[in-house]
């Protein structure tokens, strides 16, 4: 369902952020449009700095609400990064001390031929 798309989206990001070898085009299996471009840029920047993640994000989602005009689901999700570290080439953490451990974001999700894709992630959230 639409909420599960957010879980898959973050799982794919975890995979690509923890290992610089897989191509970032793999993100297209879970995202399209703005969300795809945004996270390909973010991951490219991260990789270019020699950074990677250690640990996994956990996500709690609501089912999502379909907007009949746009045919997109609006899905609220609490993203927990408390068990995730971002490290540089030397293995030193580069995570800001001010980083919120849990943040609620709202995503837009599109259903296409039975599969759900995250199409909008504005990276604006609030603690949850």
C-alpha positions in Angstrom: 0.0 0.0 0.0 1.0 3.7 0.0 2.4 3.6 3.5 4.6 0.6 2.6 6.1 2.6 -0.2 7.7 4.9 2.3 9.2 1.9 4.2 10.6 0.6 0.9 11.9 4.1 -0.1 13.9 4.4 3.1 15.2 0.8 2.9 16.5 1.5 -0.6 18.1 4.7 0.7 19.8 2.8 3.5 21.1 0.2 1.1 22.5 2.9 -1.3 23.9 5.1 1.5 25.7 2.2 3.2 27.5 0.9 0.1 28.8 3.1 -2.6 28.9 0.4 -5.2 25.3 0.0 -6.4 24.2 2.5 -9.0 21.9 5.2 -7.8 19.5 4.4 -10.6 18.3 1.6 -8.3 16.4 4.3 -6.4 14.0 4.4 -9.4 12.5 1.1 -8.2 10.9 3.0 -5.3 10.8 6.7 -6.3 10.0 9.0 -9.2 9.9 12.7 -9.9 11.1 15.2 -7.3 11.8 12.5 -4.7 14.0 10.5 -7.1 16.0 13.5 -8.2 16.3 14.9 -4.6 17.7 11.6 -3.2 19.9 10.9 -6.2 21.5 14.3 -5.5 21.8 13.7 -1.8 23.4 10.3 -2.2 25.7 11.6 -4.9 26.9 14.4 -2.6 27.3 11.9 0.2 29.3 9.5 -1.9 31.5 12.3 -3.4 32.5 13.2 0.2 33.4 9.6 1.0 30.6 9.3 3.5 28.4 6.3 4.2 25.8 5.3 6.7 26.0 2.6 9.4 22.7 1.3 10.8 19.2 1.3 9.5 16.3 3.8 9.5 13.0 2.6 11.0 9.8 4.1 9.6 6.2 4.2 11.1 3.6 5.2 8.5 0.0 6.0 8.3 -2.0 4.3 5.5 -2.2 7.5 3.4 -5.1 9.5 2.0 -5.9 9.6 -1.7 -6.4 13.0 -3.3 -9.0 12.4 -6.0 -7.8 15.4 -8.0 -4.1 14.5 -8.2 -4.5 10.7 -7.8 -1.7 10.9 -5.3 -1.7 9.6 -1.8 -0.5 11.8 1.0 1.3 9.7 3.6 2.6 10.8 7.0 5.6 8.9 8.3 7.7 9.1 11.4 11.3 8.4 10.4 13.6 7.2 13.2 17.3 7.7 12.5 18.4 7.2 16.1 20.3 4.0 15.2 21.9 5.5 12.1 25.3 7.1 11.9 26.9 8.9 9.0 30.7 8.4 8.9 33.5 9.8 6.8 36.3 7.8 5.1 38.1 7.5 8.5 35.0 6.1 10.1 34.5 9.3 12.2 30.9 10.4 12.7 29.8 13.5 10.9 26.3 13.6 12.4 25.3 16.9 13.9 24.6 16.9 17.7 21.4 18.7 16.9 20.0 16.1 14.6 16.5 15.0 15.7 16.3 11.2 16.3 12.7 11.0 15.0 11.1 13.3 12.5 7.6 13.3 10.9 7.5 13.9 7.2 4.7 14.0 4.7 5.2 12.3 1.3 3.3 12.0 -1.9 3.0 8.6 -3.3 1.8 7.5 -6.7 0.3 4.2 -7.7 1.2 2.9 -11.1 0.2 -0.5 -12.4 -0.2 -1.9 -8.9 3.2 -0.5 -7.6 3.6 2.5 -5.3 6.4 5.1 -5.8 7.3 8.1 -3.6 7.1 11.1 -5.9 7.5 14.0 -3.5 9.8 14.3 -0.4 10.1 18.0 0.5 12.5 17.2 3.4 10.5 19.4 5.8 9.5 17.7 9.0 8.9 18.1 12.7 9.8 16.0 15.7 7.5 13.0 16.3 
